[in-house]
């Protein structure tokens, strides 16, 4: 049960009920926390965290973007993640790292610049309910009225809590229309990404995806790009228009919890889910996550 989880907070293990921060903390009131969500798998090499060093590097980048000074080096956080996984006896699950200002802060900028770091490791099925494919086997998507903020307005490449008000509103809006996940356009009308997912389409055997200018530098997205090259699947990063979504042969999302999530419908257009390209990617990804592809052992941080 989630209530039985034990969190690593600032170098000490704390029971779930004791993981508290003041309601007037700066990060609660201003959205100034940064975080990472990371997957963990029971591989043939042992329990392993997926691309942990890359996630920690992105956490460091987010801290720089928010001018936040992390109190621990990446090497220390790596050991703490491993310790949290072992302490919670997680084999297949989700790890979350949050860095935040715990002190009371009523000003726009934090007057108490102390930074706390909390890490939790949760087992799928026991602590958190999520299927292998995310919320459903196949995704349905609608184009949201909300636009992805322009990178000149806020640090869109940082995984900061405040940035997620935008996709939250998009997801609430799109759920009312009967879809599972929104597709956000950027301020120029080009396809950006999902709520917490990257989006890919396939046309005549070629994978097409948005340029990285104004989307989160997704670890899973980068993995898909590398795997596609390894499998010799043609790929292009380009500016995509909504009309491209309605002319594709296949479409899929990618994220931490659903590495390749086939899309079966975009607005009123039905798409045959799990076509040959997305199936090939999904099967190969599964082999990587089982520890069966030696080339990609570098992505598995064995606990």
Residue, then its C-alpha position, 0 to 999 in steps of 0.5 A: x500500500x502507498x501508505x506503507x512507503x518509506x521516503x528518502x528525505x535529506x539523507x534519512x528514511x521517513x515513513x509515508x505519514x511523516x513526509x510533510x512540508x509547511x503549507x506556506x512553503x515557497x514550492x507549494x505556493x509558487x510551483x518552484x519544485x523540480x522533479x524526475x519520474x523514473x521507471x524501474x524494472x526487474x531485468x535479467x541483470x537484476x532490478x535496474x533503474x532506467x537511464x538513471x544518470x540521464x534523469x539526474x543530469x536533467x534534474x541538474x539542468x532543471x535546477x540550473x534553469x530555476x537558479x536552484x542549488x541542489x544540496x547533493x551531487x548526482x553521485x549521491x542522488x544515484x546512491x539514494x535512489x538505489x537505497x530507496x528502491x531496496x528499502x521499499x522492495x521495488x522490482x517493477x515500479x516508479x521512482x520520483x525525485x523532488x527537489x523543493x524549497x521547504x521554508x516558508x516563503x511569501x515572496x515571489x522569490x524564495x527568501x529561504x534558499x534551503x533546498x530539500x530532496x525527497x525520493x520515493x520508490x513505488x511498486x506497480x500493483x502494490x503502491x500505485x495502479x498503472x498498466x504496462x501501457x499507461x492508462x489503457x492499452x491504446x491511447x485516444x487523443x484530442x487536440x487541446x485548446x491550450x497551447x504549449x508555452x513559448x520557451x521565451x516565456x518560461x523554462x519549458x525545458x525544465x521539469x518544474x512543477x509550475x510548468x505542469x499547470x498547462x498540461x493539467x488544464x489540457x488534460x482536464x479539458x480533453x477528458x471532458x470531450x471523451x479522450x484520454x490524452x491531449x495533444x498540445x500545439x505550440x504558439x505557432x500552431x505546430x504540434x508540440x507534445x502530449x500532457x506528459x508524453x512525447x508524440x510520434x507519427x509514422x508515414x510511409x514507414x518513416x517516423x516523424x516527431x516534433x522538433x525539440x525547440x519547445x518541448x521537454x527533453x524527454x528521456x524516453x523520447x531520446x531513447x525512441x530516437x536512438x532505438x529507431x536508428x539502431x533498427x534502421x527505421x527512417x526518422x525525421x524531426x520536423x515541424x508538424x501541423x495538425x493536418x499531419x496527424x490526420x494523414x499518418x499511418x500510425x501514431x504513438x506516445x512515449x513517456x516514462x510509464x509507457x515507452x511506446x503507447x499506440x494511439x487508436x484515435x485522434x479527434x474523430x479519425x481512427x488509426x489502426x493501433x500498433x502498426x508494424x513500426x510501432x510494434x517493432x519499436x515496442x518489442x525491441x524496447x521490451x527486450x531492452x527493459x528485460x536486459x536482453x540487449x547488451x548494447x543497451x545495458x548502459x541504460x540500466x542502473x542495476x540496484 
